[in-house]
Amino acid sequence: MPEIYFRILWPDAAETDHYSPSQVVKDYFALGQQLEVAKFLELIRMALSIASDRVEAKYGFPCSRAAGSLREIEHLARPFLLDRGAAVSVVEFSP
């Protein structure tokens, strides 16, 4: 199960790097695709949940790093949720 790092571009032009234990995030995001923040959160929750479930199926426990990535992303997204026009995108995947 190859891990992956991904970079998010936020509406304020900040970029942050995050971790997934599985490349499933590539199934949910196309590089540069802009999504409203709420939609992005919906998809990243699904992707990181699947990634963590794969770890649990293989090792018997969920991935704490995936959970940590999700908590951080949710925290960073909070200020943008009220702005309906705010868009976020994944701008890089790296192994």
DAHUPE-V734589 format. One record per helix or strand. SS is the DSSP state (2 for helix, 1 for strand). FROM is the first residue (numbers start at 1). LEN is the number of residues. Records with the same first field share a line. If there is no record, write none. Layout:
SS->FROM-LEN  FROM-LEN
This chain:
1->4-6  15-6  35-2  87-8
2->25-4  37-23  64-17
